Amino acid sequence: MANHMSQDSSLEEDEQWARDEGIPSLSDPFIQKYFQGVDTLIDQENKHRSDKDFRELLSPMAQEACAIVNQIRFAEQQTLWTTSFEDSLAHETRQDLYPGMMFTLAKERIESSKLWQIVRKMPKGTLLHCHLEAMVDLEWVFNEALKTPGMHISAAGSLYDQTSRDALLPVFQYRKTPAAAEISIWSESYKPNTWVSVADAAASFPDGGKLGFLAYLMARCSITPAESLRHHYGPNDIWDKFTKCFLVLDTVLYYEPILRAFLQRMFTQLVDDGVRYVDIRAAFAFNYYKEGSQLPEDGYSEVFRVLNEELEKFQSSPTGKDFWGARMIWTTIRSFSDRDIIASMKECIAIKEVYPHLIAGFDLVGHEDGGRSLSSLVPVLFWFRKACAQSGVGNIPFFFHAGETLGTGSDTDLNLFDAVLLGTRRIGHGFSLYKHPLLMNMVRDKRLCVECCPISNEVLRLTHSISSHPLPALLAQGVPVALCNDDPGILGQGRAGMSHDFWQALQGIESLGLEGLGSLAENSVRWAAFEDQDTKEWTEDIKNGAYGTRLRAQRMKEWKKDWERFCQWVVMEFGVDMDGDLEE
């Protein structure tokens, strides 16, 4: 009681001192006029935001849901992110703790929050940017290899110690003839490139048997939490590990029985996460094997036959009855020679002729800083446009990766200019776009959507956390953005869905809120490549939003119904009780 009275006395003394000094109070009309000016300036800036229209058209139910989520977000900032959790993270040195902190450190805590429950339930529309090989959850895919008859493993040398396991890549393949049981890939006497039964290799793994074997493969094919934090080594270092993950996973995934099982699992996980459609990218530079064959197929028509069959199978199941579908953005490696890129383009056109409904567009992938610039590829890209027209398949549009770099004025950074001028429908990553105000205005005016992958950008060392990501700058400038997960199996999210990226954006960017997330999800539906459209039709469709083609209009309406049902669920599940407190 005495302490309370002392505080009151001190406050009165401070107020008297301020009056004696002639310092105006916060309630002074002049000070209030200043604050009104600040509010007016903020309102003027907000009129340029890309989510302005979405916010203004929120239904009363959605407004209430957004307010509830803002309260939960504030409450969890004060209670969930506590010093006790910070202490649990500390190892050799104390680590700072804040909402939106480095994803790999925060993942476990994220998944214990109310916001996680809400984000998991949210209808996310479509997934516009992901790479097929990295959509696997690693423990599942290696267990699948273990139980698939005939799967073998080999390496270019013995994997007898940790140094060799770090240096050499294990590869997988179906083999008709069982390997001799006495051969061990973990022995110093192992003969390079000798095939060993995967089951035998797992059972004889020297550090923990099968469980140790799975742990080794999962660490070999993912960016580990420790690796994701070593930003002082730079992006080139992490990209070396990242690229090698794909080289191993390709040898497991592209065997027909495993690919079929994986596609069903991926579609199921997407639906479970509130995703209705996916534009997939796959780098067509792998060997594909039909079931029971140890000879690779000549070309990729079998891959598309399998994709077509498994997609139809899933959509005819109870789980997939409301799944809109999937299409492929054909990709080739940007560091390849002109000869190899054109060979890949020719096969893309050939596949489009057979499976026109599955090919949505074309892109180039791989480490952008370490690959060829788009300007160096202009001749082959123009050749592709001409070849598409001459073949009769029409236009196969570009969906370019561009600006996935820390550079400013580098060839990689300038890929953004070429991507826009070459007529890309969307921009993959666009991380450095915020450095170019004129180009940002062009992207906004041309209605080009940026496929934003915040966790990928963090783990691959472009930004330390969502708090320093350029996403807010793009939104503030009116640039259309859709959130994507890029490579969840490799980068730490672990599943095919997008909830982790949505959660990071919601908790790490104060100006976003649930209404901002809703706008990003709606964008994904508006910019998805549901069907073939020429450039004029696509542009008019995007500008008209839900009033474009009948298919897009229908899907926009379906998503909005999903959104309203979700907002109603938020209000019912987390609304206020009679005392005005948030319900537990």
C-alpha positions in Angstrom: 0.0 0.0 0.0 2.8 2.4 0.9 4.6 1.6 -2.3 1.4 2.4 -4.3 1.0 5.7 -2.5 4.7 6.5 -3.2 4.1 5.9 -6.9 1.1 8.2 -7.0 3.1 10.9 -5.2 5.9 10.6 -7.7 3.5 10.8 -10.6 1.9 14.0 -9.2 5.3 15.5 -8.7 6.2 14.7 -12.4 3.0 16.3 -13.6 3.6 19.4 -11.5 7.1 19.7 -12.8 5.9 19.5 -16.4 3.3 22.2 -15.8 6.0 24.4 -14.1 8.3 23.9 -17.1 5.5 24.7 -19.6 5.5 21.2 -21.2 2.1 20.5 -22.8 0.3 17.4 -21.9 -0.7 14.6 -24.3 -4.3 15.9 -24.1 -3.3 19.4 -25.2 -5.2 20.4 -28.4 -2.0 21.3 -30.2 -0.4 17.9 -29.4 -3.7 16.1 -30.4 -3.6 18.0 -33.7 0.0 16.7 -34.3 -1.2 13.1 -33.7 -4.1 13.6 -36.1 -1.5 14.6 -38.7 0.5 11.5 -38.0 -2.7 9.4 -38.4 -3.5 11.1 -41.7 -0.1 10.4 -43.0 -0.3 6.7 -42.1 -3.8 6.5 -43.7 -2.4 8.0 -46.9 0.4 5.5 -47.0 -2.0 2.6 -46.3 -4.0 3.6 -49.4 -1.1 2.3 -51.5 -1.0 -1.2 -49.8 -1.7 -4.2 -52.0 -4.1 -5.5 -49.5 -6.1 -2.3 -49.2 -9.2 -3.4 -51.1 -9.3 -6.7 -49.3 -9.3 -5.0 -46.0 -12.0 -2.5 -46.9 -14.3 -5.3 -48.2 -14.1 -7.5 -45.1 -17.4 -8.8 -43.8 -18.5 -8.0 -40.2 -17.7 -11.6 -39.3 -14.2 -11.4 -40.9 -13.5 -8.1 -39.1 -14.4 -9.7 -35.8 -12.2 -12.7 -36.6 -9.3 -10.4 -37.5 -9.7 -8.5 -34.3 -9.6 -11.7 -32.2 -6.5 -12.9 -34.0 -4.8 -9.5 -33.3 -5.6 -10.0 -29.6 -4.3 -13.5 -29.6 -1.1 -12.4 -31.4 -0.5 -9.6 -28.8 -1.2 -11.9 -25.9 1.2 -14.5 -27.2 3.9 -11.9 -27.7 3.6 -11.2 -24.0 3.3 -14.7 -22.7 4.5 -17.4 -25.1 7.8 -15.8 -26.0 9.1 -15.7 -22.5 12.6 -15.6 -21.0 12.1 -19.2 -19.8 11.9 -20.3 -23.4 14.8 -18.1 -24.2 16.9 -19.8 -21.6 15.9 -23.2 -23.0 17.4 -22.2 -26.3 20.7 -21.0 -24.9 23.6 -23.3 -25.3 27.0 -21.6 -25.2 25.7 -18.1 -25.4 22.4 -16.4 -24.5 20.1 -15.9 -27.5 17.7 -13.1 -28.0 14.0 -14.1 -28.2 11.2 -12.4 -30.2 8.2 -13.3 -32.3 9.3 -13.9 -35.9 12.8 -15.0 -34.7 14.9 -17.4 -36.7 12.5 -20.1 -37.9 14.6 -23.2 -37.0 15.0 -22.0 -33.4 11.3 -21.1 -33.0 9.6 -24.0 -34.9 8.7 -26.1 -31.8 7.4 -23.1 -30.0 5.4 -22.0 -33.0 3.6 -25.3 -33.1 2.4 -24.9 -29.5 0.7 -21.6 -30.0 -3.0 -20.7 -30.6 -1.9 -18.8 -33.7 -0.6 -22.1 -35.0 -4.1 -23.7 -34.6 -5.6 -20.8 -36.4 -3.1 -20.7 -39.3 -3.3 -24.4 -39.8 -7.1 -24.1 -40.2 -6.9 -21.1 -42.6 -7.9 -21.6 -46.2 -4.6 -20.8 -48.1 -5.9 -20.9 -51.6 -3.2 -22.2 -53.9 0.5 -22.9 -53.7 2.3 -21.1 -56.5 6.0 -21.8 -55.9 7.3 -25.2 -54.8 9.8 -27.8 -56.1 8.4 -31.3 -56.3 11.5 -33.1 -55.0 11.5 -31.0 -51.9 7.9 -31.5 -51.0 8.6 -34.8 -49.4 8.8 -35.3 -45.6 12.2 -37.0 -45.4 11.5 -39.6 -42.8 8.6 -40.9 -44.8 10.5 -41.0 -48.1 13.4 -42.9 -46.7 11.1 -45.4 -44.9 9.4 -45.8 -48.2 12.7 -46.7 -49.8 13.4 -49.2 -47.1 10.1 -51.0 -47.6 10.1 -50.9 -51.5 11.4 -54.3 -52.9 14.6 -54.1 -54.8 15.8 -50.7 -53.6 19.6 -50.5 -53.3 22.2 -47.9 -52.3 25.7 -47.1 -53.5 28.4 -44.4 -53.3 31.5 -43.4 -55.1 33.5 -44.6 -52.1 33.2 -46.2 -48.7 31.0 -44.3 -46.1 33.0 -45.8 -43.2 33.3 -42.6 -41.2 31.6 -39.2 -40.8 34.1 -37.4 -43.0 33.3 -39.7 -45.9 29.6 -39.5 -45.3 29.8 -35.7 -45.4 31.9 -35.7 -48.6 30.2 -38.5 -50.7 26.6 -38.7 -51.9 24.6 -41.9 -51.4 22.5 -42.8 -54.4 19.5 -45.1 -54.6 18.2 -47.3 -57.4 16.0 -50.4 -58.0 18.1 -53.4 -58.8 16.7 -56.8 -60.1 19.6 -58.8 -58.7 20.0 -58.8 -54.9 23.3 -57.6 -53.7 25.7 -60.0 -51.9 24.9 -59.9 -48.2 28.5 -59.7 -47.1 29.1 -56.4 -48.9 28.9 -53.3 -46.5 28.9 -49.8 -47.7 30.1 -48.8 -44.2 33.3 -50.9 -44.5 36.7 -49.5 -45.6 37.0 -52.4 -48.0 33.8 -51.4 -49.8 34.3 -51.2 -53.6 33.1 -47.9 -55.1 29.7 -47.9 -56.8 28.8 -51.3 -55.7 25.1 -51.8 -55.0 24.0 -52.7 -51.5 20.5 -53.6 -50.3 19.0 -50.6 -48.6 17.6 -52.8 -45.9 21.0 -54.4 -45.2 22.7 -50.9 -45.2 20.2 -49.7 -42.6 20.5 -52.7 -40.4 24.3 -52.5 -40.4 24.6 -48.8 -40.0 27.5 -48.4 -37.5 25.9 -45.6 -35.5 22.5 -46.8 -34.3 21.3 -49.3 -37.0 18.1 -48.4 -38.8 17.3 -45.3 -36.7 20.8 -44.0 -37.1 20.7 -44.7 -40.8 17.5 -42.6 -41.2 18.9 -39.8 -39.1 22.0 -39.8 -41.3 20.0 -39.6 -44.5 17.7 -36.9 -43.2 20.6 -34.7 -42.1 22.3 -35.4 -45.5 19.2 -34.3 -47.4 18.1 -31.2 -45.4 19.5 -27.9 -44.2 20.0 -28.7 -40.5 19.1 -26.1 -37.8 22.8 -25.5 -37.1 23.5 -25.0 -40.8 20.6 -22.6 -41.2 22.1 -20.3 -38.5 25.6 -20.0 -40.0 24.8 -16.8 -41.9 28.4 -15.7 -41.7 29.3 -18.4 -44.2 27.0 -16.7 -46.8 24.5 -18.0 -49.4 27.1 -19.8 -51.7 28.1 -22.1 -48.9 24.5 -23.2 -48.0 23.6 -23.5 -51.7 26.3 -26.2 -52.1 24.6 -28.3 -49.5 21.1 -27.4 -50.8 21.9 -28.6 -54.3 23.3 -31.9 -53.1 20.1 -32.6 -51.2 18.2 -32.7 -54.5 20.8 -35.0 -56.1 20.2 -37.7 -53.5 16.4 -37.2 -53.3 16.0 -37.5 -57.0 17.4 -41.1 -56.9 14.7 -42.1 -54.4 11.7 -40.2 -55.6 11.8 -40.9 -59.3 11.2 -44.6 -59.1 7.6 -45.3 -60.1 6.2 -47.0 -57.0 7.7 -44.3 -54.7 6.6 -41.4 -56.9 3.0 -42.7 -57.0 2.9 -43.0 -53.2 4.5 -39.7 -52.8 2.1 -37.8 -55.0 -0.9 -39.1 -53.0 0.8 -38.1 -49.8 1.7 -34.6 -51.1 -1.8 -34.0 -52.3 -3.3 -35.2 -49.0 -1.0 -32.9 -47.0 -1.8 -29.9 -49.1 -5.6 -30.5 -48.7 -5.0 -31.0 -44.9 -3.3 -27.6 -44.8 -6.0 -25.7 -46.6 -4.4 -25.7 -50.1 -6.8 -26.3 -53.0 -4.4 -26.3 -56.0 -0.6 -26.3 -56.7 1.7 -25.1 -59.5 4.6 -27.5 -59.2 8.1 -27.0 -60.5 10.4 -30.0 -61.2 13.9 -29.7 -62.7 13.9 -32.2 -65.5 17.5 -33.4 -65.3 17.0 -36.7 -63.4 16.7 -40.3 -64.4 13.2 -41.8 -64.1 12.6 -45.6 -63.7 9.4 -47.5 -64.3 8.5 -50.1 -61.7 10.7 -53.2 -62.0 13.2 -51.6 -64.4 16.8 -50.7 -63.7 17.1 -48.9 -67.0 16.1 -45.2 -67.0 13.4 -44.0 -69.3 14.3 -42.0 -72.4 12.5 -38.8 -71.7 9.8 -37.8 -69.2 6.5 -38.8 -70.7 6.1 -41.6 -68.1 6.5 -39.0 -65.3 3.5 -37.1 -66.7 1.5 -40.3 -67.2 2.0 -41.1 -63.5 1.2 -37.5 -62.5 -2.0 -37.5 -64.6 -3.2 -40.9 -63.2 -2.4 -40.1 -59.6 -4.0 -36.7 -59.8 -7.2 -38.2 -61.2 -7.2 -40.9 -58.6 -6.8 -38.3 -55.8 -9.5 -36.0 -57.0 -11.9 -39.0 -57.3 -11.3 -39.9 -53.6 -13.3 -38.5 -50.6 -10.2 -36.6 -49.4 -9.5 -35.0 -52.8 -13.1 -34.3 -54.0 -12.6 -30.5 -53.5 -9.0 -30.3 -54.7 -8.9 -28.2 -57.7 -5.8 -29.8 -59.2 -2.1 -29.4 -60.1 -0.1 -28.3 -63.0 3.6 -28.4 -63.8 5.9 -25.4 -64.5 8.6 -27.2 -66.6 12.0 -26.2 -65.4 15.6 -26.7 -66.5 18.9 -25.9 -64.9 20.0 -22.3 -65.5 23.7 -23.2 -65.6 23.2 -25.6 -68.5 24.6 -24.9 -72.0 22.4 -23.5 -74.7 22.4 -26.9 -76.3 21.2 -28.7 -73.2 18.6 -26.0 -72.4 17.1 -26.2 -75.9 17.0 -30.0 -75.7 15.0 -29.6 -72.5 12.7 -27.0 -74.2 12.0 -29.4 -77.0 10.9 -32.1 -74.6 8.8 -29.5 -72.7 7.0 -28.8 -76.0 6.6 -32.5 -76.8 5.1 -33.2 -73.4 2.7 -30.2 -73.8 1.4 -31.8 -77.0 0.5 -35.0 -75.1 -0.5 -33.5 -71.7 -1.6 -29.9 -72.5 -3.6 -29.7 -69.2 -0.5 -30.5 -67.1 2.1 -28.1 -68.5 1.5 -24.6 -67.2 4.7 -22.8 -68.1 8.5 -22.7 -68.2 11.2 -21.6 -65.8 14.9 -21.9 -65.1 16.1 -23.0 -61.7 19.3 -23.5 -59.7 21.5 -21.2 -57.7 20.8 -17.8 -59.3 24.0 -16.2 -58.2 25.9 -19.3 -59.5 24.0 -19.7 -62.8 23.6 -17.9 -66.0 21.8 -14.6 -66.1 18.5 -14.2 -68.0 20.1 -11.7 -70.3 22.6 -14.4 -71.4 19.7 -16.7 -72.2 17.6 -14.2 -74.2 18.5 -15.9 -77.6 17.3 -19.4 -76.4 14.2 -17.9 -74.7 13.2 -16.2 -78.0 13.9 -19.4 -79.8 11.5 -21.2 -77.4 8.7 -18.7 -78.0 9.1 -19.2 -81.8 9.3 -23.0 -81.4 6.1 -23.1 -79.3 4.2 -21.1 -81.9 5.5 -23.3 -84.8 4.6 -26.5 -83.0 1.0 -25.6 -82.5 1.0 -25.8 -78.7 0.6 -22.0 -78.5 2.3 -19.9 -75.9 4.0 -21.7 -72.9 4.4 -18.7 -70.6 7.3 -17.9 -68.4 7.2 -18.0 -64.6 10.8 -16.9 -63.9 12.8 -17.1 -60.7 14.4 -13.7 -60.4 16.2 -11.5 -57.8 16.9 -14.3 -55.3 20.0 -12.6 -54.2 21.7 -10.2 -51.8 23.3 -8.4 -54.7 22.5 -4.9 -55.9 23.2 -4.2 -59.5 24.7 -7.7 -60.0 23.6 -9.9 -62.9 21.4 -11.8 -60.6 19.7 -8.7 -59.3 19.2 -7.4 -62.9 17.5 -10.7 -63.8 14.4 -8.9 -62.4 14.5 -6.4 -65.3 14.8 -9.2 -67.9 12.0 -11.2 -66.3 9.6 -8.3 -66.5 10.6 -7.4 -70.1 10.4 -11.0 -71.2 6.8 -11.2 -70.1 7.0 -13.4 -67.0 3.5 -14.1 -65.5 4.8 -14.1 -62.0 8.2 -13.6 -60.3 9.8 -16.3 -58.2 11.1 -14.9 -54.9 11.8 -11.3 -56.2 13.8 -10.8 -53.0 15.8 -7.8 -54.3 12.9 -6.2 -56.0 12.4 -3.7 -53.2 15.7 -2.0 -54.2 14.2 -0.9 -57.5 11.4 1.6 -57.1 10.7 2.1 -60.8 10.6 -1.7 -61.4 8.4 -2.2 -58.4 5.9 0.3 -60.0 6.1 -1.6 -63.2 5.4 -4.9 -61.5 2.5 -3.4 -59.6 1.1 -1.8 -62.8 1.5 -4.9 -64.9 -0.1 -6.9 -62.1 2.7 -9.4 -61.8 2.6 -11.4 -58.6 5.7 -12.1 -56.5 5.9 -15.7 -55.2 7.3 -14.9 -51.8 9.1 -17.7 -49.8 10.1 -16.1 -46.5 11.4 -19.3 -44.7 13.4 -20.3 -47.8 14.9 -16.8 -48.0 15.9 -17.1 -44.3 17.3 -20.6 -44.3 19.2 -19.9 -47.5 20.8 -16.9 -45.8 19.3 -14.0 -47.7 17.7 -12.6 -44.4 18.2 -13.4 -40.8 14.5 -13.6 -40.0 11.0 -12.6 -41.2 11.5 -9.4 -39.3 14.0 -8.2 -41.8 12.4 -9.6 -44.9 11.4 -7.2 -47.7 7.8 -8.6 -47.8 6.4 -5.6 -45.9 8.1 -3.2 -48.4 6.5 -5.0 -51.3 3.0 -4.9 -49.7 3.4 -1.2 -48.8 4.2 -0.3 -52.4 1.1 -2.2 -53.7 3.0 -5.1 -55.3 0.8 -8.3 -55.5 2.3 -11.1 -53.3 1.4 -14.7 -52.6 3.1 -16.7 -49.8 4.8 -20.0 -50.8 6.9 -22.7 -49.1 9.5 -23.4 -51.8 11.3 -26.5 -50.4 9.6 -27.5 -47.1 11.1 -31.0 -46.9 14.7 -29.7 -47.2 14.4 -26.4 -45.4 12.8 -27.4 -42.2 9.0 -27.0 -42.4 8.8 -30.8 -42.9 5.4 -31.0 -44.7 4.0 -30.0 -48.0 1.8 -27.3 -46.5 2.4 -23.5 -46.0 1.3 -23.0 -42.4 4.8 -22.3 -41.1 5.4 -19.5 -43.7 1.9 -18.1 -42.9 2.6 -18.1 -39.2 6.0 -16.4 -39.5 4.4 -13.6 -41.6 1.5 -13.2 -39.2 3.6 -13.0 -36.0 6.7 -11.4 -37.4 5.1 -8.5 -39.4 3.0 -6.3 -37.2 1.2 -4.5 -40.1 -0.1 -7.7 -41.6 -2.7 -9.3 -39.4 -5.1 -12.0 -40.3 -6.7 -9.7 -42.9 -3.3 -9.3 -44.6 -2.8 -13.1 -44.6 -6.3 -13.4 -46.2 -5.3 -11.0 -49.0 -2.1 -13.0 -49.7 -4.2 -16.2 -49.9 -6.7 -14.6 -52.2 -3.8 -13.4 -54.4 -2.7 -17.0 -54.8 -6.1 -17.9 -56.3 -6.1 -14.9 -58.5 -2.7 -15.6 -60.0 -2.7 -19.4 -60.2 -2.2 -20.9 -63.6 -5.4 -22.9 -63.7 -5.7 -23.0 -67.5 -4.0 -22.0 -70.6 -4.5 -18.3 -71.5 -2.9 -16.1 -74.0 -1.1 -13.0 -72.7 -4.0 -10.6 -73.3 -6.6 -12.9 -71.8 -4.3 -13.6 -68.7 -3.7 -9.8 -68.2 -7.4 -8.9 -68.4 -8.4 -11.8 -66.2 -5.9 -10.8 -63.5 -7.0 -7.2 -63.6 -10.7 -8.1 -63.4 -10.1 -10.4 -60.4 -13.1 -12.6 -59.8 -14.7 -11.3 -63.0 -12.2 -12.9 -65.4 -12.6 -16.3 -66.9 -15.5 -18.5 -65.6 -13.1 -21.0 -64.0 -11.1 -18.4 -62.1 -14.3 -16.6 -61.1 -15.7 -19.8 -59.7 -12.6 -20.6 -57.7 -12.4 -17.1 -56.3 -16.0 -17.5 -55.1 -15.2 -20.9 -53.5 -12.2 -19.5 -51.7 -14.2 -16.6 -50.4 -16.8 -19.1 -49.0 -13.9 -21.0 -47.3 -12.6 -17.7 -45.9 -16.0 -16.7 -44.4 -16.5 -20.2 -42.9 -13.0 -20.0 -41.4 -13.6 -16.5 -39.9 -16.8 -17.8 -38.4 -14.8 -20.7 -36.8 -12.3 -18.3 -35.4 -15.1 -16.2 -33.8 -16.8 -19.3 -32.4 -13.6 -21.0 -31.2 -11.6 -18.0 -29.9 -14.3 -15.3 -29.4 -14.8 -13.3 -26.2 -16.7 -14.6 -23.1 -19.1 -12.6 -20.9 -16.2 -10.8 -19.1 -14.6 -9.7 -22.4 -11.6 -12.0 -22.1 -10.5 -14.2 -24.9 -11.7 -17.8 -24.5 -9.1 -20.4 -23.8 
